[in-house]
Amino acid sequence: MAEGLLEPPLWMGWELVIMNLVAAPGGREFWKERGYLFGEEFRRHVEGDLMKRQPHPDAKPMGAFSISGGSLPTNHAE
């Protein structure tokens, strides 16, 4: 990866965000469909390194509602 473009703590934060994303249910499928949004070098980094790492122990699925169950949010403005 291009060194020096981001300060190390900021870069580590973005790596953790991507690792959390691809480790979440549906994350790998998302990456397969939307990885093209990122540059080739970054995609290689994600696929060759980040997808192989264990997520942070505090990582939780990302999303607007709980992954564990329940119904989708309803629109109360009807």
C-alpha positions, 0 to 999 in steps of 0.5 A, a space after each residue: 500500500 502507499 505509505 505515508 498517505 494517512 497517519 498510522 492511527 487513522 490507517 489502522 482505524 480504516 483497516 479495522 472498519 474494513 475488517 469488521 465489514 467483511 467479517 460481518 454476515 454478508 460482508 464478503 458478498 458485499 465486497 464481491 459486489 462493491 469492491 470495484 468502488 476502491 482502487 486495485 491496490 486497495 482491493 488487493 490489500 483487502 483480499 490478500 491481507 485484511 480478509 485473512 485476519 481475525 477481526 478485533 475482539 470487540 467487533 460487532 456487525 454493522 447495520 441499522 438493525 440487530 443481526 440477531 433477529 427480530 423484524 426490520 424497522 417499520 416506517 411510522 410515518 404512514 
